């Protein structure tokens, strides 16, 4: 305990607390549509696919905005960027309670893009939290800042009860006091000691283009510009990612030419994508598949989110001992097995709950294990890769509810959706098996080949979300 206190006092602990609040409340806003979806669908007529698209839009928006918001952080004071992020993410919680009638589906999609600003806070909160601390305590500091994942728990506990009592539109205003507290903490305490490079104007322009472009793309997809039915929805992440990459400096693009970058992105799209995507969709899954009452489904969503968030640091701890490569081999196998079991069996409620718990634990452990590898493979580029890999995780989180909704609408069952993600986890497992020997050379040379000293200590920075 004394060592913990000493480590926290070695930097600006007030700034660390402000960054934690920023990420925590951002995460709460980010997945707001998830627990409210059963209530929203009572007022707004939607197909199963449209429900999936609605809860997926904030997830995708965060994934794309992380890249350009992180680029903006690299060029200007992080406190200003964070305050801008709080303001933008608060827009839906101000607009919805003030609307006199039922909002249109199109307006909900646009507001979903702004909810995505909450998830994009990752690319500012973590580097700013660590900027005032020495390298030797970065793992602890980033782990504490990343505990903001637990913000998803509040969604399941708080918003369904408020929606039941006051209506779902009014319930969204409950996020405003949290955002206000965060803004005050950021203004009073946040300090950014990170090195700044590049043009602030260019970075701000890139971010603005991405934000406006996402709004236009989401509405275009809904309007059938990119094809009717599912084509446009499935193409949206690709188009959005290309937009973000197009407005970035060349240094962001170079790592996309490396094979390992794409493999780690695939893995994180399964682990973190599974965590945030299922957190957005599991309330709908439980209410439609098991006819679980909306309040109970929200509470169970909170429990699952808590499990996934709380085990993440332990995933990094285990990966430190056995390497992220070995840990992920086991975890990807567990995820694939659970997905295929769901697809083949479609279990009753007790079995379904057990499988969901297994999936969330594997997701959380996998998130920590993945980022144990990033600083080993991309030394000096950890911040850059955190943004790119984090974006891949968000894109995976977008596809999960969309594909689940499409599967339900097309077949009347979720089996095809679970089977799809089981296949993806199996592919990631196969790639990791094929690359295992090569990755162990840089992930942990002592473990792979031995050492005259009987092993070496490996220092890692857990850039967790």
C-alpha positions as MATLAB code, in Angstrom:
seq = 'XXXXXXXXXXXXXXXXXXXXXXXXXXXXXXXXXXXXXXXXXXXXXXXXXXXXXXXXXXXXXXXXXXXXXXXXXXXXXXXXXXXXXXXXXXXXXXXXXXXXXXXXXXXXXXXXXXXXXXXXXXXXXXXXXXXXXXXXXXXXXXXXXXXXXXXXXXXXXXXXXXXXXXXXXXXXXXXXXXXXXXXXXXXXXXXXXXXXXXXXXXXXXXXXXXXXXXXXXXXXXXXXXXXXXXXXXXXXXXXXXXXXXXXXXXXXXXXXXXXXXXXXXXXXXXXXXXXXXXXXXXXXXXXXXXXXXXXXXXXXXXXXXXXXXXXXXXXXXXXXXXXXXXXXXXXXXXXXXXXXXXXXXXXXXXXXXXXXXXXXXXXXXXXXXXXXXXXXXXXXXXXXXXXXXXXXXXXXXXXXXXXXXXXXXXXXXXXXXXXXXXXXXXXXXXXXXXXXXXXXXXXXXXXXXXXXXXXXXXXXXXXXX';
ca = [
       0.000    0.000    0.000;
       2.860    2.343    0.841;
       4.517    1.641   -2.507;
       1.233    2.387   -4.269;
       0.871    5.715   -2.480;
       4.489    6.626   -3.209;
       4.061    5.791   -6.883;
       0.914    7.895   -7.188;
       2.556   10.851   -5.455;
       5.522   10.676   -7.828;
       3.412   12.413  -10.477;
       0.282   14.514  -10.655;
      -2.323   12.309   -8.978;
      -5.037   14.933   -9.353;
      -4.538   14.903  -13.109;
      -4.706   11.095  -13.020;
      -8.047   11.293  -11.174;
      -9.399   13.802  -13.705;
      -8.371   11.495  -16.569;
     -10.022    8.530  -14.864;
     -13.270   10.503  -14.546;
     -13.031   11.573  -18.187;
     -12.688    8.002  -19.412;
     -15.232    6.629  -16.909;
     -18.018    9.081  -17.794;
     -17.051    8.875  -21.464;
     -17.528    5.114  -21.385;
     -20.885    5.560  -19.636;
     -22.111    7.888  -22.382;
     -20.587    5.736  -25.112;
     -22.764    2.640  -24.526;
     -25.859    4.568  -23.416;
     -28.035    3.210  -26.242;
     -27.401   -0.404  -25.188;
     -29.464   -0.626  -21.961;
     -32.055    1.823  -23.345;
     -32.573   -0.059  -26.624;
     -35.580   -2.103  -25.411;
     -37.269    1.142  -24.325;
     -36.355    3.019  -27.517;
     -37.760    0.225  -29.699;
     -41.169    0.671  -28.052;
     -41.384    4.248  -29.376;
     -39.441    4.012  -32.635;
     -40.430    1.241  -35.042;
     -37.260   -0.666  -35.977;
     -36.394   -3.998  -37.495;
     -33.914   -6.217  -35.655;
     -31.181   -5.108  -38.074;
     -31.997   -1.436  -37.474;
     -31.834   -1.990  -33.709;
     -28.397   -3.518  -34.123;
     -27.257   -0.639  -36.331;
     -28.506    1.956  -33.831;
     -26.520    0.580  -30.879;
     -23.504   -0.031  -33.123;
     -23.143    3.533  -34.457;
     -21.628    4.994  -31.232;
     -19.166    2.102  -31.121;
     -18.033    2.714  -34.697;
     -17.880    6.478  -34.220;
     -15.564    6.061  -31.232;
     -13.326    3.706  -33.197;
     -12.857    6.165  -36.069;
     -12.713    9.319  -33.928;
     -10.046    7.823  -31.657;
      -7.515    8.069  -34.448;
      -8.012   11.735  -35.329;
      -8.684   12.789  -31.720;
      -5.408   11.119  -30.739;
      -3.678   12.994  -33.537;
      -5.118   16.254  -32.173;
      -3.818   15.384  -28.706;
      -0.318   14.981  -30.175;
      -0.348   18.599  -31.325;
      -2.102   20.559  -28.560;
      -2.853   20.666  -24.833;
      -4.687   17.534  -23.730;
      -6.873   19.363  -21.224;
      -8.431   21.462  -23.997;
      -8.998   18.399  -26.149;
     -10.625   16.566  -23.234;
     -12.949   19.478  -22.424;
     -13.981   19.643  -26.076;
     -14.688   15.911  -25.960;
     -16.903   16.289  -22.869;
     -18.926   19.056  -24.524;
     -19.457   17.138  -27.763;
     -20.426   13.901  -26.010;
     -22.983   15.766  -23.872;
     -25.006   16.964  -26.897;
     -27.302   13.870  -27.068;
     -28.045   14.045  -23.327;
     -29.124   17.676  -23.764;
     -31.087   17.284  -27.012;
     -33.101   14.133  -26.222;
     -34.764   15.317  -22.974;
     -35.758   18.611  -24.645;
     -37.439   17.052  -27.683;
     -41.232   17.474  -27.549;
     -42.056   14.245  -29.369;
     -40.517   10.956  -30.414;
     -37.202   11.512  -32.236;
     -36.734   10.113  -35.708;
     -34.488    7.144  -36.339;
     -32.203    9.383  -38.424;
     -31.758   11.836  -35.547;
     -30.929    8.967  -33.189;
     -28.190    7.862  -35.591;
     -26.700   11.368  -35.709;
     -26.754   11.654  -31.916;
     -25.127    8.217  -31.772;
     -22.087    9.646  -33.569;
     -21.721   12.237  -30.801;
     -22.102    9.535  -28.126;
     -19.069    7.964  -29.776;
     -17.014   10.913  -28.539;
     -17.249    9.308  -25.101;
     -15.464    6.178  -26.297;
     -12.898    8.248  -28.189;
     -11.749    9.666  -24.823;
      -9.346    6.724  -24.630;
      -6.900    8.405  -27.005;
      -6.643   11.470  -24.738;
      -7.270   10.235  -21.187;
      -4.553    7.577  -21.120;
      -1.585    9.480  -22.603;
      -2.446   12.585  -20.556;
      -2.704   10.512  -17.356;
       0.741    9.042  -17.913;
       2.427   12.232  -19.108;
       3.365   13.450  -15.597;
       4.717   10.086  -14.380;
       8.035    8.324  -14.867;
       8.284    5.305  -17.180;
       8.724    2.876  -14.266;
       5.172    3.490  -12.996;
       3.402    3.800  -16.362;
       1.826    0.355  -16.048;
       0.183    1.260  -12.748;
      -0.895    4.718  -13.916;
      -2.375    3.577  -17.231;
      -4.076    0.664  -15.505;
      -5.772    3.011  -13.051;
      -6.814    5.462  -15.778;
      -8.140    2.563  -17.844;
     -10.386    1.440  -14.995;
     -12.838    3.805  -16.670;
     -14.045    0.689  -18.507;
     -16.201    0.204  -15.453;
     -18.315    3.154  -16.602;
     -20.376    0.630  -18.574;
     -21.557   -0.850  -15.282;
     -23.390    2.372  -14.435;
     -25.409    2.121  -17.655;
     -26.955   -1.174  -16.676;
     -27.714   -0.180  -13.083;
     -28.908    3.387  -13.566;
     -30.571    4.065  -16.901;
     -33.134    1.223  -17.168;
     -34.592    2.203  -13.775;
     -34.777    5.871  -14.768;
     -36.271    4.986  -18.156;
     -38.955    2.903  -16.452;
     -39.832    5.754  -14.101;
     -39.437    8.873  -16.279;
     -39.159    7.694  -19.875;
     -36.032    6.861  -21.827;
     -35.521   10.355  -23.290;
     -35.523   12.065  -19.888;
     -33.322    9.338  -18.391;
     -30.416   10.333  -20.651;
     -30.162   13.643  -18.776;
     -28.800   11.696  -15.798;
     -25.445   11.682  -17.584;
     -25.213   15.479  -17.487;
     -24.211   15.819  -13.794;
     -21.501   13.201  -14.351;
     -20.183   15.049  -17.386;
     -20.306   18.365  -15.502;
     -18.247   16.926  -12.619;
     -15.765   15.586  -15.145;
     -15.464   18.950  -16.888;
     -14.815   20.709  -13.571;
     -12.177   18.130  -12.604;
     -10.455   18.431  -15.976;
     -10.430   22.217  -15.838;
      -9.124   22.334  -12.264;
      -6.726   19.384  -12.156;
      -5.784   18.038  -15.588;
      -2.174   18.606  -16.595;
      -0.573   17.523  -19.842;
       3.211   17.191  -19.918;
       3.307   15.244  -23.182;
       5.562   16.314  -26.038;
       3.646   18.107  -28.798;
       4.434   17.991  -32.503;
       2.706   18.994  -35.707;
       0.165   21.640  -36.607;
      -2.777   22.109  -34.228;
      -4.866   23.668  -36.997;
      -4.270   20.746  -39.338;
      -5.029   18.211  -36.596;
      -8.206   20.043  -35.602;
      -9.301   20.215  -39.229;
      -8.689   16.468  -39.626;
     -10.795   15.762  -36.552;
     -13.633   18.045  -37.714;
     -13.637   16.461  -41.179;
     -13.845   13.006  -39.620;
     -16.690   13.968  -37.271;
     -18.780   15.622  -39.982;
     -17.886   12.867  -42.431;
     -19.145   10.192  -40.027;
     -22.485   11.975  -39.640;
     -22.841   12.174  -43.424;
     -21.794    8.541  -43.909;
     -24.198    7.199  -41.272;
     -27.118    9.089  -42.838;
     -26.026    8.016  -46.318;
     -25.966    4.368  -45.272;
     -29.411    4.697  -43.708;
     -30.669    6.365  -46.884;
     -29.381    3.539  -49.079;
     -26.707    5.561  -50.880;
     -24.225    2.675  -50.650;
     -26.783    0.029  -51.474;
     -30.027   -1.132  -49.987;
     -30.300   -3.624  -47.172;
     -27.144   -4.725  -45.422;
     -24.472   -3.774  -47.940;
     -24.117   -0.171  -46.853;
     -24.146   -1.036  -43.157;
     -21.389   -3.612  -43.556;
     -19.315   -1.219  -45.686;
     -19.612    1.726  -43.266;
     -16.597    0.847  -41.048;
     -14.377    0.426  -44.102;
     -15.426    3.776  -45.565;
     -15.111    5.509  -42.178;
     -11.657    4.058  -41.556;
     -10.466    5.139  -45.011;
     -11.744    8.644  -44.271;
      -9.784    8.816  -41.010;
      -6.606    7.443  -42.606;
      -6.868    9.865  -45.532;
      -6.716   12.940  -43.292;
      -3.857   11.693  -41.095;
      -0.122   12.398  -41.400;
       1.937    9.751  -43.180;
       3.520    8.511  -39.929;
       0.169    6.979  -38.985;
      -0.023    5.023  -42.202;
       3.391    3.348  -42.231;
       2.593    0.712  -39.593;
      -0.456   -0.389  -41.590;
       1.949   -1.966  -44.055;
       3.148   -4.466  -41.438;
       1.608   -7.948  -41.179;
       1.820   -8.046  -37.389;
      -0.227   -4.842  -37.145;
      -3.158   -6.483  -38.901;
      -2.973   -9.645  -36.825;
      -2.969   -7.737  -33.531;
      -5.833   -5.605  -34.857;
      -7.847   -8.743  -35.648;
      -7.220  -10.137  -32.171;
      -8.262   -6.917  -30.451;
     -11.343   -6.604  -32.650;
     -12.404   -9.941  -31.152;
     -11.491   -9.287  -27.498;
     -12.336   -5.614  -26.985;
     -14.796   -5.660  -29.883;
     -16.556   -8.528  -28.144;
     -16.594   -6.649  -24.835;
     -18.000   -3.339  -26.061;
     -20.147   -4.802  -28.844;
     -21.815   -7.311  -26.564;
     -22.226   -4.638  -23.877;
     -24.160   -2.612  -26.447;
     -26.290   -5.548  -27.567;
     -26.641   -7.989  -24.664;
     -29.718   -6.225  -23.234;
     -31.551   -6.758  -26.534;
     -30.239  -10.319  -26.695;
     -31.573  -11.189  -23.242;
     -34.944   -9.513  -23.717;
     -35.610  -11.089  -27.118;
     -33.999  -14.512  -26.675;
     -35.008  -15.204  -23.073;
     -37.844  -12.691  -22.584;
     -35.935  -11.332  -19.590;
     -37.542   -8.194  -18.099;
     -35.825   -4.990  -19.238;
     -34.681   -3.989  -15.741;
     -33.172   -7.408  -15.036;
     -31.495   -7.468  -18.445;
     -29.915   -4.083  -17.699;
     -28.637   -5.287  -14.334;
     -27.168   -8.406  -15.911;
     -25.506   -6.275  -18.573;
     -23.913   -4.290  -15.724;
     -22.655   -7.486  -14.091;
     -21.093   -8.706  -17.333;
     -19.454   -5.339  -17.989;
     -18.063   -5.341  -14.449;
     -16.562   -8.798  -14.926;
     -14.968   -7.885  -18.240;
     -13.509   -4.657  -16.844;
     -12.272   -5.995  -13.525;
     -10.311   -8.941  -14.962;
      -8.532   -6.880  -17.611;
      -5.558   -5.861  -15.416;
      -5.209   -9.517  -14.381;
      -4.964  -10.423  -18.072;
      -1.943   -8.163  -18.346;
      -0.483   -9.645  -15.157;
      -0.823  -13.201  -16.490;
       0.614  -12.154  -19.855;
       3.661  -10.716  -18.049;
       4.375  -14.198  -16.702;
       3.598  -16.373  -19.724;
       3.620  -13.739  -22.550;
       0.573  -12.377  -24.310;
       1.138  -14.917  -27.094;
       0.549  -17.943  -24.881;
      -2.274  -16.292  -22.956;
      -4.112  -15.324  -26.141;
      -3.813  -18.802  -27.603;
      -5.879  -20.102  -24.685;
      -8.287  -17.175  -24.568;
      -9.057  -17.153  -28.297;
      -9.770  -20.884  -28.071;
     -12.187  -20.247  -25.194;
     -13.964  -17.460  -27.112;
     -14.307  -19.626  -30.227;
     -15.593  -22.586  -28.193;
     -18.174  -20.436  -26.373;
     -19.392  -18.853  -29.625;
     -19.746  -22.215  -31.363;
     -21.504  -23.709  -28.337;
     -24.022  -20.884  -28.451;
     -24.470  -21.354  -32.212;
     -24.968  -25.119  -32.064;
     -26.915  -25.429  -28.816;
     -28.749  -22.118  -28.355;
     -28.933  -22.944  -24.643;
     -31.730  -22.200  -22.172;
     -31.341  -19.160  -19.946;
     -29.057  -20.804  -17.350;
     -26.675  -22.147  -19.979;
     -26.756  -18.884  -21.889;
     -25.792  -16.900  -18.788;
     -22.890  -19.242  -18.064;
     -21.610  -18.905  -21.637;
     -21.927  -15.109  -21.545;
     -19.960  -14.973  -18.297;
     -17.233  -17.146  -19.850;
     -17.125  -14.891  -22.903;
     -16.828  -11.696  -20.867;
     -14.064  -13.080  -18.671;
     -12.179  -14.188  -21.803;
     -12.766  -10.786  -23.421;
     -11.390   -8.938  -20.382;
      -8.347  -11.169  -19.970;
      -7.731  -10.994  -23.711;
      -7.778   -7.182  -23.702;
      -5.035   -7.045  -21.076;
      -3.011   -9.770  -22.806;
      -3.159   -8.053  -26.205;
      -1.680   -4.810  -24.944;
       1.107   -6.691  -23.186;
       2.418   -7.358  -26.694;
       2.143   -3.863  -28.193;
       5.143   -2.190  -26.461;
       7.292   -5.270  -27.111;
       6.715   -5.319  -30.861;
       6.413   -1.583  -31.533;
       8.921    0.061  -29.199;
       8.670    3.843  -29.445;
       5.338    3.613  -31.254;
       3.122    2.425  -28.411;
       0.905    5.509  -28.473;
       0.427    5.281  -32.227;
      -0.400    1.578  -32.136;
      -2.711    2.042  -29.163;
      -4.848    4.351  -31.283;
      -4.830    2.100  -34.342;
      -5.397   -1.140  -32.434;
      -8.018    0.579  -30.276;
      -9.826    1.660  -33.441;
      -9.819   -1.942  -34.652;
     -11.393   -2.980  -31.348;
     -14.127   -0.417  -31.824;
     -14.802   -1.578  -35.381;
     -15.150   -5.132  -34.087;
     -17.591   -3.781  -31.529;
     -19.597   -2.189  -34.344;
     -19.904   -5.382  -36.360;
     -21.056   -7.559  -33.451;
     -24.478   -5.952  -32.846;
     -24.992   -5.318  -36.573;
     -24.372   -8.963  -37.490;
     -26.430  -10.191  -34.534;
     -29.329   -8.016  -35.707;
     -28.988   -9.200  -39.301;
     -28.862  -12.844  -38.182;
     -31.986  -12.441  -36.053;
     -33.899  -10.675  -38.827;
     -32.839  -13.116  -41.559;
     -33.143  -16.454  -39.754;
     -35.204  -15.737  -36.648;
     -32.278  -16.910  -34.525;
     -28.915  -15.641  -33.269;
     -27.127  -18.871  -34.242;
     -25.605  -17.515  -37.438;
     -24.310  -14.456  -35.574;
     -22.521  -16.510  -32.926;
     -21.184  -18.867  -35.600;
     -19.716  -15.922  -37.529;
     -17.769  -14.686  -34.514;
     -16.712  -18.224  -33.672;
     -15.154  -18.491  -37.136;
     -13.337  -15.162  -36.689;
     -11.930  -16.231  -33.307;
     -10.796  -19.505  -34.866;
      -9.037  -17.627  -37.686;
      -7.243  -15.399  -35.161;
      -6.241  -18.479  -33.186;
      -4.861  -20.110  -36.341;
      -2.834  -17.028  -37.287;
      -1.387  -16.824  -33.796;
      -0.413  -20.495  -33.899;
       1.346  -19.902  -37.222;
       3.198  -16.847  -35.894;
       3.830  -18.185  -32.400;
       7.565  -18.854  -32.751;
       8.271  -15.533  -34.474;
       6.237  -13.530  -31.960;
       7.881  -15.209  -28.975;
      11.259  -13.968  -30.207;
      10.234  -10.368  -29.507;
       7.497  -10.974  -26.920;
       9.812  -12.799  -24.496;
      13.190  -13.949  -25.799;
      14.089  -15.494  -22.444;
      10.961  -17.632  -22.423;
      11.373  -18.688  -26.018;
      15.059  -19.534  -25.999;
      16.283  -19.435  -22.423;
      18.867  -17.178  -20.870;
      22.202  -17.567  -19.190;
      20.803  -15.710  -16.223;
      17.796  -17.966  -16.073;
      15.451  -15.397  -17.563;
      15.082  -11.671  -17.797;
      12.467   -9.355  -16.432;
      10.315   -7.750  -19.028;
       8.913   -4.332  -18.409;
       5.668   -3.581  -20.160;
       3.244   -0.743  -20.303;
      -0.362   -1.831  -20.221;
      -2.168    0.652  -22.405;
      -5.606   -0.525  -21.363;
      -8.912    1.000  -22.152;
];
